[in-house]
């Protein structure tokens, strides 16, 4: 008893009748129960009330006496006898002797309070971060809006002029010989409206908070959509914007997020060129791949004056900016770095001199990025025995259909646009089924795949009538539907074990 009285932990002892026969000094301090009040409590079950019904001391004692081992309760909220104060506790019940039970109370109230406070602060930081991201996007849109309004006014002028032409032709009731003029005017109106729609859609997407939804996309298309948002600003500042994106390169990314990064890099490059004294006013954006084709590289090069050496180590830090007060948030490169890293990539300053800078985004190839994403869903993907399906298709919409199906199924489908990349996947992963898109369904391609694994089940996506000499398991019809794909492949959603998802 003397030892227990020295503890800074509330403990008490009860007998086989659940009567309290001892409690230490700290228990009195902790519970606020005086000796007079303790005498009123005949049964330990009346000592406190479980507010959230997570602690039942009577059941714990019964379990201890039956199983002859210690029992620890869940964390729960309790109120002691004739008290309104709530404590967060865990109770451990131990056997001392045949007729005595020791109850140790671990008070977690302080830890819970700190945790709740920390969680609240984290939530506040998340809100602040989202507000900063949105503020940075809105600032970008604000800077681009003048140029974009000019960009919209041109097709509006064309549409308006074409409408007047139509009105004149119809008023004069011209003969059928004017049909070509009417068709041309209608075509001009339609093209102008499509142009406006594309510009406003890009702006809307840019401001919208993305959901980190990755999909296969052409890098050329990704660059072009980013350039659309900034091109008018470049024209207004009389800076040449060179786009070199003719290579057929694919990416598996959140399109809106990477577009935000590219717009930020292009805006920074424009500002650098405008502020420099260089006679050459030029920014270039181009895409390449690494020698092993496992890495996609998008670079933005400018002819500005470069970044001061003392600033180079700080440019990726939050809130750091070399611009005048009020002209920059200092969050652009910091947010861009985070976005790229979330894609398992890297954003870095590739070159820096008095003749300008090169910023590069390095991302895993589309196939590698898709594989890495599946690895996060299915642990030890290479060793899992569940059905794994390799889809090889050049059609982006087909690949994105299977990417969406992966979200639902937990991850059955590995995706590729390349026969060469698919060879490596078949060599390293236990793939049982392969779906080949129509454009790639050629005998030489099929021979390459079967050489890696002669037991592959082959499925063709598209027209069954072509290449009938190649033995296939079945044809998957286009346009793709969920039920047709799963039925043809004999896959039931839920085959992947819960712990593996």
C-alpha positions in Angstrom: 0.0 0.0 0.0 2.9 2.4 0.8 4.2 1.8 -2.7 0.9 2.5 -4.4 0.5 5.7 -2.3 3.7 7.0 -4.0 2.3 6.6 -7.5 1.2 9.6 -9.5 -1.5 7.4 -11.1 -5.0 6.7 -9.7 -5.4 3.1 -8.5 -7.9 1.3 -6.3 -8.5 -2.3 -5.1 -11.8 -4.1 -4.9 -12.7 -7.4 -3.3 -14.7 -10.3 -4.8 -18.0 -8.4 -3.9 -16.8 -5.4 -6.0 -16.4 -3.4 -2.8 -13.7 -0.7 -2.8 -11.2 -1.8 -0.1 -8.4 0.6 -0.9 -7.6 3.7 -3.1 -4.3 5.6 -3.1 -3.8 9.3 -2.4 -3.6 10.3 -6.0 -7.0 8.7 -6.7 -8.6 11.1 -4.3 -6.9 14.1 -5.9 -7.7 12.9 -9.4 -11.4 12.0 -8.9 -12.1 14.8 -6.4 -13.9 12.3 -4.2 -13.4 12.9 -0.5 -13.3 10.0 2.0 -16.8 10.9 3.1 -18.1 10.5 -0.5 -16.1 7.3 -1.0 -17.9 5.7 1.9 -21.2 6.2 0.2 -20.0 4.0 -2.7 -20.7 0.4 -1.9 -20.1 -1.0 -5.4 -17.3 0.0 -7.7 -19.8 0.0 -10.5 -21.3 3.1 -8.9 -18.0 4.8 -8.8 -18.4 6.5 -12.2 -20.7 6.7 -15.2 -19.4 5.9 -18.7 -20.5 8.9 -20.8 -19.9 7.2 -24.2 -20.6 3.6 -23.0 -17.1 2.5 -23.9 -16.0 1.4 -20.4 -17.9 -1.2 -18.3 -15.7 -1.9 -15.2 -18.0 -4.7 -13.9 -17.7 -6.6 -17.2 -13.9 -6.1 -17.1 -13.6 -7.5 -13.6 -15.8 -10.5 -14.6 -13.6 -11.2 -17.6 -10.4 -10.9 -15.4 -11.7 -13.4 -12.8 -12.8 -15.9 -15.5 -9.8 -15.7 -17.8 -7.2 -15.0 -15.1 -5.4 -12.3 -17.1 -5.3 -8.5 -17.3 -7.9 -6.7 -19.3 -7.5 -3.2 -20.7 -10.6 -1.1 -21.6 -11.1 1.0 -24.7 -10.5 4.8 -24.3 -13.7 6.3 -23.0 -15.2 9.3 -21.2 -16.3 8.9 -17.6 -17.8 11.1 -14.9 -17.1 10.2 -11.2 -19.7 10.0 -8.5 -21.6 13.3 -8.0 -19.3 15.1 -10.4 -19.9 16.8 -13.8 -16.3 16.8 -14.9 -15.6 14.4 -17.8 -12.3 12.5 -18.0 -10.8 10.6 -20.9 -9.5 7.3 -19.4 -8.3 3.8 -20.1 -8.8 1.3 -17.3 -6.6 -1.7 -16.7 -7.8 -4.5 -14.4 -5.4 -6.9 -12.8 -5.6 -9.9 -10.4 -3.7 -9.4 -7.1 -5.0 -12.4 -5.3 -8.0 -14.7 -5.3 -10.2 -12.1 -3.6 -8.6 -8.8 -4.7 -8.6 -7.0 -8.0 -6.3 -4.0 -8.8 -7.8 -1.2 -11.0 -5.3 1.2 -12.7 -6.7 4.3 -14.3 -4.7 6.0 -17.1 -5.9 9.6 -17.5 -5.7 10.7 -21.1 -7.6 14.0 -20.7 -4.5 16.2 -21.2 -3.3 14.1 -24.2 -6.8 14.3 -25.7 -7.0 18.0 -25.1 -3.6 18.5 -26.8 -4.6 16.2 -29.7 -7.9 18.0 -30.2 -6.1 21.3 -30.2 -3.5 20.0 -32.6 -6.1 18.6 -34.9 -7.9 21.9 -34.9 -4.7 23.7 -35.8 -4.0 21.2 -38.6 -7.5 21.7 -40.0 -7.0 25.5 -39.8 -3.7 25.1 -41.6 -5.4 23.0 -44.3 -8.0 25.7 -44.8 -5.3 28.4 -45.0 -3.3 26.3 -47.5 -6.4 25.8 -49.7 -7.0 29.6 -49.5 -3.4 30.3 -50.5 -3.7 27.9 -53.4 -6.9 29.5 -54.6 -5.5 33.0 -54.0 -2.5 32.1 -56.2 -4.7 30.8 -58.9 -7.0 33.8 -58.8 -4.0 36.1 -58.9 -2.8 34.2 -62.0 -6.2 34.6 -63.6 -6.3 38.3 -62.7 -2.9 38.8 -64.4 -4.1 36.9 -67.5 -7.6 38.3 -67.7 -6.7 41.4 -69.7 -5.0 39.3 -72.4 -7.8 36.7 -72.3 -10.5 39.4 -72.7 -8.6 40.5 -75.9 -8.4 36.9 -76.9 -12.2 36.6 -76.6 -12.9 39.9 -78.3 -11.4 38.7 -81.6 -13.7 35.7 -82.2 -16.6 37.8 -81.0 -15.8 40.4 -83.6 -15.7 37.7 -86.3 -18.9 36.1 -85.1 -20.6 39.5 -85.1 -19.4 40.4 -88.6 -20.5 37.0 -89.9 -24.0 37.5 -88.3 -24.3 40.8 -90.2 -23.4 39.1 -93.5 -26.0 36.5 -92.9 -28.6 39.2 -92.1 -27.8 41.1 -95.4 -27.9 37.9 -97.4 -31.3 36.9 -96.0 -32.8 40.4 -96.3 -31.9 40.5 -100.0 -33.1 36.9 -100.4 -30.1 36.1 -102.5 -30.3 33.1 -104.8 -28.8 29.7 -104.1 -25.5 31.0 -105.5 -25.0 32.8 -102.1 -25.2 29.4 -100.3 -21.3 29.2 -100.1 -21.3 32.7 -98.4 -24.0 31.6 -95.9 -22.1 28.3 -95.1 -18.9 30.2 -94.6 -20.5 32.8 -92.3 -22.1 30.0 -90.2 -18.8 28.2 -90.1 -17.0 31.4 -88.9 -19.6 31.9 -86.1 -19.3 28.3 -85.0 -15.5 28.3 -84.9 -15.5 31.6 -83.0 -17.9 30.3 -80.4 -15.9 27.1 -80.0 -12.7 29.3 -79.5 -14.5 31.3 -76.8 -15.8 28.2 -75.2 -12.3 26.7 -75.1 -10.8 29.8 -73.5 -13.5 30.1 -70.8 -13.4 26.4 -70.1 -9.7 26.5 -69.6 -10.1 29.4 -67.2 -12.8 27.6 -65.3 -10.8 24.4 -65.0 -7.7 26.4 -63.9 -9.5 28.0 -61.0 -11.4 24.9 -60.0 -9.9 22.9 -57.1 -8.8 19.6 -58.7 -9.5 16.2 -57.1 -6.1 14.7 -58.0 -7.7 12.5 -60.6 -4.9 11.1 -62.8 -5.5 10.2 -66.4 -3.6 9.4 -69.6 -3.1 12.5 -71.7 -1.1 13.7 -74.6 1.8 15.9 -73.4 1.3 18.0 -76.6 -2.3 18.6 -75.6 -1.3 19.4 -72.0 1.2 22.0 -73.2 -1.2 23.5 -75.7 -3.9 24.0 -73.1 -1.4 25.7 -70.8 -0.2 27.9 -73.6 -3.7 28.9 -74.4 -4.1 30.6 -71.0 -0.9 32.7 -71.3 -0.5 33.3 -75.1 -2.4 36.6 -75.0 -0.1 37.9 -72.2 2.9 37.1 -74.3 1.5 38.8 -77.3 0.7 41.9 -75.3 4.2 42.1 -73.9 5.6 41.3 -77.4 7.5 38.2 -76.1 7.9 35.3 -78.5 6.5 32.0 -77.1 8.0 29.0 -78.9 6.1 25.7 -78.5 8.0 22.5 -79.3 5.7 19.6 -78.5 5.4 17.6 -81.7 6.7 14.3 -80.0 4.1 11.6 -79.3 4.7 11.5 -75.5 2.1 10.4 -73.0 1.7 11.3 -69.4 -0.4 9.9 -66.5 -1.2 12.9 -64.4 -3.8 15.2 -62.9 -4.2 17.4 -65.9 -5.4 20.5 -64.1 -2.7 20.3 -61.5 0.2 20.0 -64.0 -1.4 22.7 -66.1 -1.2 24.9 -63.1 2.5 24.2 -62.7 3.2 24.9 -66.4 1.2 28.2 -66.3 3.2 29.3 -63.3 6.5 28.5 -65.0 5.4 30.3 -68.2 4.3 33.4 -66.2 7.6 33.5 -64.3 9.5 33.2 -67.6 7.5 36.0 -69.1 8.1 38.3 -66.1 11.8 37.5 -66.2 12.1 38.3 -69.9 10.1 41.5 -69.6 12.2 42.8 -66.7 15.5 41.9 -68.4 17.5 44.2 -70.7 18.1 41.4 -73.2 17.3 42.2 -76.8 16.0 38.7 -77.3 12.5 38.4 -75.9 11.8 34.7 -76.1 10.4 31.8 -74.0 10.4 28.2 -75.1 8.5 25.2 -73.8 9.3 21.7 -74.9 9.0 18.1 -73.9 11.5 15.2 -74.1 12.1 11.8 -72.6 15.1 10.3 -70.9 17.3 7.8 -72.7 15.5 4.8 -71.1 12.1 6.4 -71.8 11.2 6.0 -68.1 11.1 9.7 -67.5 9.1 12.5 -69.1 10.7 16.0 -69.0 8.9 19.3 -69.7 11.1 22.3 -69.8 10.5 26.1 -69.9 13.4 28.2 -71.1 13.6 32.0 -71.0 16.0 34.6 -72.3 15.8 36.7 -69.1 18.7 37.8 -66.9 18.7 34.7 -64.6 18.3 34.4 -60.9 20.7 36.0 -58.5 23.1 33.5 -56.9 22.0 34.5 -53.4 18.4 33.7 -54.2 18.8 30.4 -55.9 18.6 28.3 -52.7 15.4 30.1 -51.6 13.2 30.2 -54.8 11.3 27.0 -53.9 10.6 28.1 -50.3 7.0 29.2 -49.4 6.4 33.0 -49.5 9.8 33.8 -51.1 9.6 36.1 -54.0 12.0 38.4 -55.9 9.1 40.5 -57.1 8.0 43.8 -55.6 5.6 43.9 -52.6 2.1 43.1 -53.8 3.3 41.7 -57.2 3.8 38.1 -56.1 2.6 35.7 -53.4 5.8 33.7 -53.2 3.7 30.5 -53.4 4.0 29.7 -57.1 7.1 27.6 -57.1 6.4 26.2 -53.7 3.0 24.9 -54.7 4.3 23.7 -58.0 7.0 21.7 -56.3 4.4 20.0 -54.1 2.2 19.2 -57.0 5.1 17.7 -59.0 6.2 15.7 -55.9 2.7 14.3 -55.5 3.2 12.9 -59.0 6.4 11.2 -57.8 8.3 13.7 -59.9 10.8 16.6 -59.4 10.7 20.3 -60.3 14.2 21.9 -60.5 16.2 24.8 -61.8 18.0 23.1 -64.7 20.1 26.0 -65.8 20.7 29.5 -64.5 22.9 32.2 -66.1 22.8 35.9 -67.1 21.3 34.7 -70.4 18.3 33.1 -68.8 16.9 30.1 -66.9 15.6 26.6 -67.7 13.1 25.1 -65.3 12.3 21.4 -65.8 9.5 19.1 -64.6 10.6 15.5 -64.4 7.8 12.9 -64.2 7.7 9.1 -64.4 6.6 7.8 -67.8 2.9 7.2 -68.1 3.3 3.4 -67.7 5.6 3.8 -64.7 3.3 6.4 -63.0 0.3 4.1 -63.5 2.3 1.2 -62.0 3.4 3.2 -59.0 -0.2 4.3 -58.4 -1.3 0.6 -58.4 1.5 -0.2 -56.0 0.1 2.2 -53.5 -3.3 0.4 -53.7 -2.1 -3.2 -53.9 0.9 -4.0 -51.7 3.5 -6.2 -53.4 1.8 -5.9 -56.7 4.4 -8.1 -58.5 3.6 -11.0 -56.1 -0.2 -10.8 -55.8 -1.9 -13.8 -57.4 -5.1 -12.0 -58.3 -5.9 -11.5 -62.0 -3.8 -8.7 -63.5 -4.8 -7.4 -66.9 -2.4 -5.4 -69.2 -4.2 -3.0 -71.5 -2.1 -1.8 -74.5 -4.0 0.9 -76.4 -3.1 4.1 -78.2 -6.6 5.5 -77.6 -6.5 7.9 -74.6 -10.2 7.6 -73.9 -9.9 3.7 -73.7 -7.0 3.9 -71.3 -8.8 6.4 -69.1 -11.9 4.1 -69.1 -9.7 1.4 -67.5 -8.1 4.0 -65.2 -11.5 4.9 -63.9 -12.4 1.2 -63.5 -9.2 0.8 -61.4 -10.7 3.3 -59.0 -13.7 1.1 -58.6 -12.0 -2.3 -58.5 -9.0 -1.4 -56.4 -6.5 -2.1 -59.2 -6.8 -4.9 -61.9 -5.5 -3.0 -64.9 -2.0 -2.0 -65.9 -2.0 0.5 -68.7 0.4 1.2 -71.6 0.5 2.9 -75.0 3.6 1.1 -76.1 4.4 -2.5 -77.1 8.1 -1.9 -76.0 7.0 -0.8 -72.5 4.6 -3.7 -72.3 7.4 -6.2 -72.8 9.0 -5.0 -69.6 5.7 -5.3 -67.7 5.1 -8.8 -68.9 8.7 -9.8 -68.0 8.5 -8.5 -64.4 4.8 -9.0 -63.4 2.6 -12.1 -63.4 0.2 -10.8 -66.0 -2.5 -13.3 -67.1 -4.6 -11.3 -69.6 -3.7 -8.7 -72.3 -6.1 -6.4 -74.1 -4.6 -5.0 -77.3 -6.2 -1.9 -79.0 -7.1 -2.2 -82.6 -4.3 0.1 -83.9 -1.7 -2.1 -82.2 -3.3 -5.5 -82.9 -0.7 -6.6 -85.5 0.9 -10.0 -85.8 4.4 -8.8 -85.2 3.2 -7.1 -82.0 1.4 -10.1 -80.8 4.4 -12.3 -81.5 6.5 -10.0 -79.3 4.0 -10.4 -76.4 3.7 -14.1 -76.7 7.4 -14.5 -76.8 7.5 -13.1 -73.3 4.7 -15.3 -72.1 3.1 -17.9 -74.4 0.3 -18.5 -71.9 -1.2 -15.0 -72.2 -5.0 -14.7 -72.8 -5.3 -12.3 -75.7 -8.3 -9.9 -76.1 -8.8 -7.5 -78.9 -10.4 -4.2 -78.4 -12.4 -3.2 -81.5 -13.4 -5.0 -84.7 -13.3 -8.8 -84.6 -13.3 -9.2 -88.3 -9.6 -8.1 -88.8 -6.6 -10.3 -88.0 -8.7 -13.5 -87.7 -5.5 -15.6 -88.0 -4.5 -14.5 -84.5 -6.0 -16.6 -81.8 -7.8 -14.5 -79.2 -9.9 -15.3 -76.2 -12.6 -12.7 -77.0 -13.3 -9.3 -78.5 -14.1 -6.3 -76.3 -16.5 -4.1 -78.0 -16.2 -0.3 -78.4 -17.4 2.0 -77.1 -16.3 0.3 -73.8 -18.8 -0.5 -71.1 -18.2 -1.7 -67.6 -20.3 -4.8 -67.8 -19.0 -5.9 -71.1 -15.4 -5.6 -70.0 -15.8 -7.4 -66.7 -18.0 -10.1 -68.2 -15.5 -10.8 -71.1 -12.6 -10.9 -68.7 -14.5 -12.9 -66.1 -13.7 -10.5 -63.3 -15.9 -9.8 -60.4 -15.3 -6.5 -58.5 -14.2 -7.5 -55.0 -11.8 -10.3 -56.1 -8.9 -8.3 -54.6 -8.7 -9.0 -50.8 -9.6 -6.1 -48.6 -6.2 -5.9 -46.9 -4.5 -5.7 -50.3 -6.6 -2.7 -51.5 
